[in-house]
Amino acid sequence: MRHAPTILHLDMDAFYASVEQASKPSLRGKPVIVGGLGPRGVVATASYEARVFGVRSAMPTAMARRSCPHGAYLVPRFSLYRRISEIVMERLAELSPLVEPLSLDEAFVDLAAGGVAQTVEEARGVGQVLRRTILEETGLPASVGLAATKMLAKIASEEAKPDGIFLVEPGTERDVLAPMPVRALPGVGPTTAETLRRAGLQTVADVAGAERAELLRLLGTAHGTAVHTMARGIDERPVVAERESKSVSVEDTYDEDVTDRSLVVLKVARLAGRCAERLRAAGRSGRTVVVKVRRHDFSTLTRSETLRGPTDDPVVIREAAARLIAAVDTGSGVRLLGVGVSGLADFTQEDLFAQSAPPQEPEAPQESEGAARRSAGEEPRGWRPGLDVRHERYGPGWVQGSGVGRVTVRFETPSSPPGKVRTFPVGDEELSPAEPYPLTARMAETGQSSPASLPKSLSSGGSSPREEGRSSP
């Protein structure tokens, strides 16, 4: 255990939703839900205003709409999220060579390894400066937790939310943990929590005071030992600079069950091609091809084939995926398909028996374009709520909604007041998709697409979130 809170956990608050609110002045302070918008869509992130109505991540979008019918439901804009994540991770890398990203919006940092903090006050100062820097460069709030262990640092960042900083003073770890529910401990999910509850163990203090043998009996040797150790505030896991990917995969969920066998084969071939593209972009190859199928009744199965050597060849991956899907009965309907490659390596081994012909997708079944789009969960011309557009006369804006041959656009940018709404035919030649507008000048300077010209009526404005600093008792 360290003697200073030099492990920092950064978590961007409601990241996707916060980006959308920062991008769209008309949505600030209002419920925003980002995720899949089709009948089988799932919430990726909900703003704090939406969470008041019970909307949570991983909730079906249809259920979220019932709970919060007046919210703004938007599709994700991953290109913008990744750009913001790059800026944040660059700032973390300036603090230490040991940065462990967990996702686009979350990471651990070992401040001691970077020599920027050795004491409580130095660690607090680094956290405060980091939050201000991220706000200035991205326009977004971030919460920071500081502690002597990874577990406590992550718990501290949860305590800091939203938009704050929380530091666990050395020696107070067990006091901080004691009143928390057992679900606060990593690896304690609903099933484990229920097992502990039936044994009369509902708080972390209850678990810390329990006999180790009792926990081993309830949870098994490995899990029981880990839970007992964490409940006493002990966590010896180091911050790891790089986390090795074990697989690369892509999958699609369809709004309507796919029953046409030839269409299933076509979709698997396309997924295999996308998977190969991701492999090559990452400079990796793999030995095992995996196909995932979720049927109409939610039953899920996987089939895999291990090749003689690692490959990133789309032909080889597509052929393996085709053999695998051929052995699966899809006649009752498919709601999800996926293709992945595991057993990753940094090199390829040519398959002497692979076809040398260029990749070719199987011929599509005879089906109208509209039916194909609906089956794939796509919308015509990409006029999906939340996406960026530009109009030759009115400038940059975003799609507020579309349907019945019309598309409604709100014209505003991150630095403008809430903009006006206009409706156009979906075929309006002056309206076109656009790159995301940068949230800040810093983003524009570091490679974000150049801002489109604004109508003269738009003026700048903005606000600053609260600055908060808290410590454990």
N, C-alpha and C positions, 0 to 999 in steps of 0.2 A: 504494500500500500504506500502511495506517495504521501508526503507531508505537506503538500500544497495542491490547490485545485487547478492543476495545469492541463487537464484534459477538457477541451471545449467541444460542445455539441451545438452545431448551428442548424436551425430548422426554419425555413422560410414559411411564414404563416399562410395557411390555405393557399398554397403557391399558385396553382392554375387560376383560381378564382381571383386572387389578389392581382395577378397580371391583367386579367380581363377588366377589373375595376379601375386599375391604373391606366389602362389603354382607353377606356370608355367613360368619360366624365358623367354621362347620364346614368351610369350604373353604380356610382359610388354611394355607399351607404344603403344599398338595396340588396335583396337576396340574389345571389348569382350561383348557378349550378353548372358545372362543366362536366361533360361526359358524353356517352352515346345517347342520341336522341330518338332512336327507333324504338319500336315496341319492346325490344329486348335489350335496350341500352342500360348501362350501369353508370352511376354517378362516380366520377373520378375525384372531384373535389367540390366542396360546398363552402361558400363564404360564411363568415360568422353570423351574418344576418340571416342566412338560410338555415343555419344550425339551430336557431331559436325555434324553428318550426319542426325540428326533428329530422331534418335532412342530413344524411351522413354518407361518407364514402362507401362504395360497394353496395349501396342501396339501389334497387331497380329504379330506373328513371321514372317509370310509370307510377310507382309508389311515391316518389319524391313529388311528382306533379300533384298528386292528391293531397299531400301534406302541405305543399307550398305552391298553390296554383298561380300565384302572381309573381313568381320568381322569373328571372331571365335564364333561359336554358340555352347553353352555347356549346358548340363542338370545340374540342381542344385545338390549339395552334402550337404544335410541338416545335416547329422551327424557331418560334420566338422564345419558348420556354428553354430550349437548349442554349440559345444565345445568352440569355440571362444567366443560366447555370454556369456557362463558361466564364463569365465575368466574376461571379461569386467564387468559383473554384480558384480562379487566378489570385484573388485576394487572400484566400486561405493558404495557398501555396507560398505566398510572401511571408506568412507567419511561421511556417514550419515545413520541413521536407516530409513529415509524416502527416499526410492528409488521407483520410479514409472515406471516400464518398459512399453513401448508402443509396442515393437516388439523385435525381436532378436537383432536389431542393434540400438535401440533408447530408451532413458530413461530420465526422469526428476530426479534431486537430490536436496533436500533441504539442502544446506550447513549450514544454521544457526542451523538447528536441530541437526547437527552433531558437532557443535561448532568449525568447521575448518575455518570458514570465517565470519567476521562481518563487514569488510570494503571492499572498492573497490579493493584495492591492494591485500588484502588477497584472495579475490575471484578470481582475475586475476591469482595470483600465483597458486592457487589450480587447475585452469583450465589448465595452462601450464604444471604443473607436471603430471596431469592426462593424457594428450595427449602423453607426453614422455613415461610414464609408459605403456600405451596401445601399443604404437609403439614397445617398447622393448619386451613386452611379447607376442604380437600377430603378429608383423611385419606389422601392418595395420595402415593407417592414420585415424584420427577421427577429426570431427569438433565440437567445443564447443561454445555454446551461454550462456551468463550470463546476467541476468536482475532481476528486482524486482518482475516480474510476470511470470507465465508459458507462456502466449501468447508471451511476448516480448523475453523470453529466446529461444523459438522455432524459432521465426523470426530471432533472432540474430545468431543462428546456421546455418540458411540458408544463411545469409549474410557472414558467415565465410567460407563457402564452396568454393573450396575444401581444406581440410587440414589446417584449420586455427582456430583462436579464435576471437570472437567479443563480446565486453562488452557494454551494454547499460548503460551509466552513469545515476544515479538517477537525475530526473528533466529534462531529455532530451527525455523522451519517446515519446511525441507528435511530437517533431522535427524529430525523427527517422521514425515514422510512416507516417508523412504527405505526402511525395512524392510517397509513395508506391501505387500500384494499389489496388483497393478494394479486389481483389482476395487474397491478403496477409492476410486478416483477417480470422480467423478460422470460418468455417461454411458458408463462402461466396463462392458458387460454380458458375458454368457458368450461371445458370438461375437467381440467385440473382444478379450477376454482370450485366447481361443484363438488368434486371429491373432497377437497379440503373443508368446504363448508359443512358437509355432512359429518365431518370429524370435529366440528366446532372451531375450525381455524379460518377466520374471515379477514383478519388484518395481517400485515407483515409482522407486527409484533407477536401475534399469535403463533405464526410459523417460526419466528426466531426463538421463541420460548419453548417450542415443542421438542420432544426427544427426537434425536436424529433417527433412531431405529423406527420410530413410528412413521416418519416421513418416508423412509425406505420401504416400509410395509405398504403404505398407501400408494406411493408413486413409482416404486421400483428403484433399483440401486442408483442408476445414472441420474435420472430425473430428480429423485428425492434428494440426492446429495447436492445437485446444482441449486435446487430451490432453497434448501437449508442454508447453503453458503451465501447465496445472494440476499436472503432475508436478514443476514447479519452484516450486510453492507460490504461484503468481500467480493471483489471482481478483479482478477489478475490479467484479464485480456488486454493485450497491447493494441495500440493504434497501428493498423496495417496499411501501408501506403497504397498497395494495389491488391485488389480482390480478383482472383482468377475467375474468368467466366467458364462455366462448365458446359454450356451449350449455347447455340444460337437458334432461334425459332421465330416463326411468324404464324399468326392464326387469325381467322375472321369469324365473327358471329353474324348470322343472317337473320333479318327481320322475319322472313318466312322460311319454313322448312324446305330444304332442297331435296326433291324426290327424284328428279331426272338423273339417271345414272351417268349419262354422258356429260351432264353439267357438273356433277361431282368430280368426275375425272379431270375435266377442264380446270376447275378451281384448284384441285390438288396440284396440277402441273404449274399453275401460276404461283401458288404459294411456294412450291419448290424453287422456282426461279427467283422469287424475292428473297428466300432464305439464302440461296447461293450468293446473291448480291450483297447481303449483309455479311456473310462470311468473308468475301473478298474485301469489302470495305474495312473490315477489322483485321485484315492480314492473317486470317486463320483458315484452317481446314479441319475436317473431321472424318471419323471412321464410321459412325453409326447414324443412319437416317431413321427418323421417327415420324410416324403419321399419327395424328390425334383426331378422333372422331367423337363428337357428342351427338347422340341421337335425339329424336323428338321427345323422348321420355326422360331426358337429362342423364341417361346412362352414358358413361364415358369410357372409351377404350383406347389403347395405344398399341401400335404394332411397330416393330423395329427390325432393321436389317443391318448387320455389321459388314462393312466392306473389307477388302483385303488390305487396304491402306488408306490413309487420310486423303481427302479430296476437297476441292472447292469448285469442281467442274459442274456447271448447271445441268449438263446432259446426264451425268452419272447420278446426280441427286434426284433429277426428275424421273429417271428410269426406275430407281430404287423406290421412290414414292409411289410410282404407278403400280409396281408389283405389290406393294403393301396394301394400297387401297383396293386392289383387285380381289384381295382375300377378305374384304369386309363387306357385310351385307348392309347396304344403305337404303334398301327399298322402302322402309317405313318412314324415312325422312331424316335429314341431318340439319342440326341447328348451328353446329360449329365444326370447322375443319382447321387443322394446323399441321405444319411440317417443320421439323427441327433437325438439327445435326448436333451430335454430342461426340465425346471422345476427341476433344479439340487438340490441334497441334499447330505449330508455327511453320509447317512445311507441307508440301503435297507430294504424293507418290502417284505417278501416272498409272492409270489402270490400262493395261495393255489390251483389255477386251472392251474398253469403252468405245462408243461410236465416235468417229472422227468428224461426223457431219455437224454443222452448226446447230445450236439449240432450236427446236421447233416445237411450238405448242400444238397440242391436238386440235383438230378442227372443232369449232364451236357447234353445238347442236343448233338446229333451226329454231330460233326464238327471237321475238322482237327485241329491239334495243331497250325499250322501256321495261319489258319483263326481265331482261337480264340485269338491268340496273336495280330494279326492285329486289330481285333475288340476291344481289350482292350487297344490298343495303345502301346503295348509292343514290344520290339525288342529281337531277339534270343540271349540268353546267356548274355544279359545285356551289349553288347559292344556299349554303347552309348557315344557320344563325351563328353569328360571331365572326365569320371569316371576313378578311379585308378586301375591299374593293376600291376602285377609283372611277370617278365620272369626269369626263372631259370638261364639263362646265362647272360642276360643284366640288370637285376635288376629292380628297380621301375620305373614306367612311367605312362602315361595316354593315353586314347584312343583319337586319333585325328579324326578317322573316320572309317566306316565299310560299307561293301556291297559286293555283288557278292561273298560271301564265304571268304572274306578277312577282316582283321582288321589291321589298321595302328596305330602304337604306337610311341609316342615321349618319349624317355627315358631321364628324367631330374627330379630334385627335387628342392625345394625352394632355396637351397644354391648352386646349380650348375650353370654353364653357360647354355645357351640354348642347348638342347640335340639333339641327332641324331634321325632320323625317320627310323623305320623299319616296314615292312609289313609281316604278318603271315596269315596262314589259320585260320579260326575261330575255328577250332578244335585242334589247336596246344596244345599238352599236357603240354608244359612248360609254357604256358601263363595262368594266373589265375587272378580273381578279387582280389583286395587288399584294405586294410584300407587306408584312407587318410594319407599322409605323414605329420607330424607336421611341421608347419611353422617356429617354433622357439624352442630353447632348453627348454624354460619355458613350452611350451605346452607338450613336451615329458615328462617333470618332473611331470606334474600335471594330468597324466592319459591318454594322447593321446597314441595311439598304438606306439610301439617301431619302430624306423626307420628300414626299410629293408637295408641290406648291399648294398653299392654302388659300382659300377665299379670303379677301381682305376683311370680311366681317368677323373672322375668328380672332380672339385675343387670348393671351396666356392667363393662367391662374393655377392655384395649387394650395396644398396644405401640408402640414407636418404632423406625423403621429407623435404620441407621447414618448417621452424618454423615461424609462423606469429602471431602477436598479434595486434588487432585493437580495438578501442573503438568508441562509438558514439561521435559526437561532443559535 
